[in-house]
Amino acid sequence: MNGLRVIPTWRHGQERLYVCLTDGRNVAWYDREAARVNLLSEDRREDVLDALGPFLTGPVTVGPPPVPTPAELARLTLHPDDDLAPNRPGEALVIALDRDPGPARRLRPDPRRRALAAEQTVGEALDRLEGAGWHTLHSVPLPGGDRIHHLVVGPGGLFCVRALYARKQRVLVADPMVTVGRREPSPLLRRVRADADRAAYALTAEVRPVLAVTGAVELDVLGPLRDVRVLLDADLSSLARLGGVLKPGDVEALHAMARDRHTWLRT
């Protein structure tokens, strides 16, 4: 047994067979009409083909998801209300605080303002990667009221980045738990991975999760982490050194797809 299961679904009137890990994450899907197996991770190639063996009919093409077609690139001509590119870091929190700033005096700082400060710090660091061939989208809305803090696409691939406020505090990471200062541990890495999985589903491409910790005096990571990066905000520039995953044309195509609000309605 390779720990994979096959789940049939209907999407846009077409049947797809998704290959999932035991925790529900997708690693591939089989498009019968196109006779193509799309891999989100080349490492699972043989396991995926074994799992799909009883369902494959005739010869199939196996490889990473295709780059969006010219028709999909037409989304560049977007209505301003549908274009996510102008979103500021923490856009949703800025709007929420404008609508409901909360009481003028309170015993403890509004946690929304701390969260906003973290997203703005991380967003500014990611925006500085623009000159190295990277693009960042901020505060990407998802169905159900959720959102992705930052989505980064560049030569090194796609990254889903969640910001964590930890000013002057020690942060301890023991997968999947994250402890900030004296607060109770929280399974935050599960949320980070879930964000990346939703982005991968919407963009039909591999998206890697990143937790960006802002202002911490110390960051301790216990043991190796599975498929997720935990970085201080000062270290986010290290993403610019990654490459060899996407060509410039692929970067532009995926950025054009991601900036369209309608892309995210199917998550």
C-alpha positions as CSV (number, residue, x, y, z in Angstrom):
1,M,0.0,0.0,0.0
2,N,1.3,3.5,-0.9
3,G,-1.1,5.5,1.3
4,L,-2.9,7.0,-1.7
5,R,-6.6,6.9,-2.5
6,V,-8.6,7.9,-5.6
7,I,-11.6,10.1,-5.3
8,P,-13.8,10.8,-8.4
9,T,-15.3,14.3,-8.7
10,W,-17.2,16.3,-11.2
11,R,-15.8,19.8,-12.0
12,H,-17.2,22.1,-14.7
13,G,-19.2,19.2,-16.1
14,Q,-16.2,17.0,-16.5
15,E,-15.1,14.0,-14.4
16,R,-11.7,14.1,-12.7
17,L,-10.1,11.4,-10.5
18,Y,-8.1,13.0,-7.7
19,V,-5.3,11.1,-6.0
20,C,-5.1,12.1,-2.3
21,L,-2.9,11.4,0.7
22,T,-4.5,9.9,3.8
23,D,-4.8,13.5,5.3
24,G,-6.8,14.6,2.2
25,R,-4.2,16.6,0.3
26,N,-4.2,16.2,-3.4
27,V,-1.0,15.0,-5.1
28,A,-2.4,14.4,-8.7
29,W,-5.5,14.1,-10.8
30,Y,-6.5,12.2,-13.9
31,D,-8.4,14.0,-16.6
32,R,-10.0,11.2,-18.7
33,E,-11.1,13.6,-21.5
34,A,-7.6,14.9,-22.0
35,A,-6.0,11.5,-21.3
36,R,-3.6,13.2,-18.9
37,V,-2.3,12.5,-15.4
38,N,-1.3,15.8,-13.8
39,L,1.3,15.5,-11.0
40,L,1.7,18.2,-8.3
41,S,4.8,16.4,-7.1
42,E,7.2,14.3,-9.3
43,D,8.3,12.4,-6.2
44,R,5.0,10.6,-6.1
45,R,5.0,9.6,-9.8
46,E,5.1,5.8,-9.5
47,D,2.8,5.7,-6.5
48,V,0.2,7.8,-8.3
49,L,0.3,5.6,-11.4
50,D,-0.1,2.5,-9.2
51,A,-3.1,4.0,-7.5
52,L,-4.7,5.1,-10.8
53,G,-3.9,1.7,-12.6
54,P,-7.5,0.3,-12.4
55,F,-8.9,3.6,-13.8
56,L,-6.6,4.4,-16.7
57,T,-8.0,3.7,-20.1
58,G,-5.5,3.6,-22.9
59,P,-2.2,5.6,-23.2
60,V,-2.0,8.8,-21.1
61,T,0.4,11.7,-20.8
62,V,2.0,12.1,-17.3
63,G,3.5,15.3,-16.1
64,P,3.0,18.6,-14.3
65,P,-0.2,20.6,-14.9
66,P,-0.1,22.5,-18.2
67,V,0.5,26.2,-18.2
68,P,-2.7,28.2,-18.7
69,T,-3.9,28.6,-22.3
70,P,-4.1,31.8,-24.3
71,A,-7.8,31.9,-23.5
72,E,-7.0,31.8,-19.8
73,L,-4.5,34.6,-20.2
74,A,-7.2,36.8,-21.6
75,R,-8.2,37.2,-18.0
76,L,-5.5,39.9,-17.9
77,T,-8.3,42.2,-19.2
78,L,-10.0,42.2,-15.9
79,H,-12.7,44.4,-14.5
80,P,-11.1,46.5,-11.7
81,D,-13.4,44.8,-9.1
82,D,-12.1,41.4,-10.1
83,D,-8.4,42.2,-10.2
84,L,-6.6,41.3,-6.9
85,A,-3.3,42.8,-7.9
86,P,-4.0,46.2,-6.3
87,N,-4.7,44.6,-2.9
88,R,-2.5,46.1,-0.2
89,P,-1.0,43.8,2.5
90,G,-3.7,43.1,5.0
91,E,-6.4,44.6,2.7
92,A,-9.2,42.7,4.4
93,L,-8.1,43.8,7.9
94,V,-7.7,47.4,6.8
95,I,-11.3,47.4,5.5
96,A,-12.6,45.7,8.7
97,L,-10.8,48.2,11.0
98,D,-12.2,51.1,8.9
99,R,-15.7,49.8,9.3
100,D,-15.4,48.9,12.9
101,P,-12.4,50.4,14.6
102,G,-13.4,49.1,18.0
103,P,-13.5,51.1,21.3
104,A,-11.1,53.9,21.7
105,R,-9.9,52.6,25.1
106,R,-9.4,48.9,25.8
107,L,-7.3,47.0,28.3
108,R,-5.5,45.0,25.6
109,P,-4.5,46.0,22.0
110,D,-6.9,45.0,19.3
111,P,-5.5,41.6,17.9
112,R,-6.6,42.7,14.4
113,R,-4.1,45.5,14.5
114,R,-1.3,43.2,15.5
115,A,-2.3,40.8,12.7
116,L,-2.4,43.7,10.3
117,A,1.1,44.9,11.4
118,A,2.4,41.3,10.7
119,E,0.8,41.2,7.2
120,Q,2.2,44.6,6.3
121,T,5.7,43.7,7.4
122,V,5.7,40.4,5.5
123,G,4.0,42.1,2.5
124,E,6.6,44.8,2.2
125,A,9.4,42.2,2.3
126,L,7.8,40.1,-0.4
127,D,7.1,43.2,-2.6
128,R,10.8,43.8,-2.6
129,L,11.3,40.6,-4.6
130,E,9.5,42.1,-7.6
131,G,12.7,43.2,-9.3
132,A,14.0,39.6,-9.2
133,G,11.2,38.3,-11.4
134,W,8.6,37.6,-8.6
135,H,5.0,38.7,-8.1
136,T,3.1,38.9,-4.9
137,L,-0.7,39.0,-4.4
138,H,-2.0,40.1,-1.0
139,S,-5.1,39.3,1.0
140,V,-6.5,36.8,-1.5
141,P,-10.2,36.1,-0.7
142,L,-11.4,32.6,-0.5
143,P,-15.0,31.2,-0.2
144,G,-16.3,31.0,3.3
145,G,-14.7,34.2,4.5
146,D,-11.1,32.7,4.6
147,R,-8.2,34.3,2.8
148,I,-4.6,33.8,1.8
149,H,-2.3,36.4,3.4
150,H,0.2,36.4,0.5
151,L,0.6,34.4,-2.6
152,V,4.1,34.6,-4.2
153,V,5.0,33.3,-7.7
154,G,8.4,33.5,-9.3
155,P,11.3,31.4,-10.8
156,G,11.4,29.3,-7.6
157,G,7.7,28.3,-7.9
158,L,4.5,29.2,-6.0
159,F,4.4,29.9,-2.3
160,C,1.5,30.6,0.0
161,V,2.7,32.7,2.9
162,R,0.9,33.3,6.2
163,A,2.1,36.0,8.5
164,L,2.4,35.6,12.3
165,Y,2.8,38.5,14.8
166,A,5.4,37.7,17.5
167,R,7.0,41.0,18.4
168,K,9.6,40.6,21.2
169,Q,8.5,37.0,21.9
170,R,10.0,33.6,21.5
171,V,8.4,31.3,19.0
172,L,8.6,27.5,19.3
173,V,7.6,25.3,16.4
174,A,6.9,21.6,16.9
175,D,5.1,20.4,13.8
176,P,2.1,21.1,13.6
177,M,2.1,23.2,16.8
178,V,3.3,26.8,17.1
179,T,3.7,28.5,20.4
180,V,4.2,32.3,20.7
181,G,5.5,33.5,24.0
182,R,3.3,32.2,26.9
183,R,0.3,31.6,24.8
184,E,-1.3,28.2,24.3
185,P,0.2,26.1,21.4
186,S,-1.9,26.2,18.2
187,P,-1.8,23.8,15.2
188,L,-1.0,26.7,12.9
189,L,1.1,24.7,10.5
190,R,-2.1,22.7,9.6
191,R,-3.7,26.0,8.6
192,V,-0.7,27.1,6.6
193,R,-0.7,23.8,4.7
194,A,-4.5,24.0,4.1
195,D,-4.1,27.5,2.6
196,A,-1.4,26.1,0.2
197,D,-3.6,23.1,-0.7
198,R,-6.6,25.4,-1.6
199,A,-4.3,27.6,-3.7
200,A,-2.9,24.5,-5.5
201,Y,-6.5,23.3,-6.2
202,A,-7.4,26.7,-7.7
203,L,-4.3,27.2,-9.8
204,T,-3.7,23.5,-10.7
205,A,-0.1,23.9,-9.7
206,E,2.1,22.9,-6.8
207,V,2.0,25.6,-4.1
208,R,4.4,25.4,-1.1
209,P,3.4,26.6,2.3
210,V,5.4,29.2,4.3
211,L,4.9,30.6,7.8
212,A,6.5,34.1,8.1
213,V,7.2,35.1,11.7
214,T,7.5,38.8,12.4
215,G,9.5,40.5,15.2
216,A,10.4,37.4,17.2
217,V,13.4,37.6,19.5
218,E,14.0,33.8,19.0
219,L,12.7,31.2,16.6
220,D,13.2,27.5,17.6
221,V,12.1,24.7,15.2
222,L,12.1,21.3,16.8
223,G,12.9,18.6,14.3
224,P,12.5,18.6,10.5
225,L,9.3,20.1,9.0
226,R,7.3,18.3,6.4
227,D,6.8,20.3,3.2
228,V,6.6,23.7,5.0
229,R,9.1,26.5,5.5
230,V,9.1,28.7,8.7
231,L,11.0,31.9,8.2
232,L,11.6,35.1,10.0
233,D,10.4,38.2,8.1
234,A,14.1,39.3,7.7
235,D,14.8,36.0,5.9
236,L,12.0,36.2,3.3
237,S,14.5,37.6,0.8
238,S,16.0,34.0,0.6
239,L,13.1,33.0,-1.6
240,A,14.6,35.2,-4.4
241,R,17.6,32.8,-4.5
242,L,15.3,29.9,-5.5
243,G,15.0,29.1,-9.2
244,G,14.8,26.5,-11.8
245,V,11.1,25.7,-11.3
246,L,9.2,28.1,-13.5
247,K,10.2,29.9,-16.7
248,P,9.3,33.6,-17.0
249,G,6.4,32.9,-19.3
250,D,5.0,30.4,-16.7
251,V,5.4,32.9,-14.0
252,E,3.4,35.6,-15.9
253,A,0.7,33.1,-16.9
254,L,0.2,31.9,-13.3
255,H,0.2,35.4,-11.9
256,A,-2.4,36.4,-14.5
257,M,-4.6,33.5,-13.4
258,A,-4.1,34.1,-9.7
259,R,-5.0,37.8,-9.8
260,D,-8.5,37.0,-11.1
261,R,-11.0,36.9,-8.3
262,H,-13.0,34.3,-10.1
263,T,-10.1,31.8,-10.0
264,W,-10.6,31.5,-6.3
265,L,-14.3,30.9,-6.3
266,R,-13.8,27.2,-7.1
267,T,-11.8,26.5,-3.9
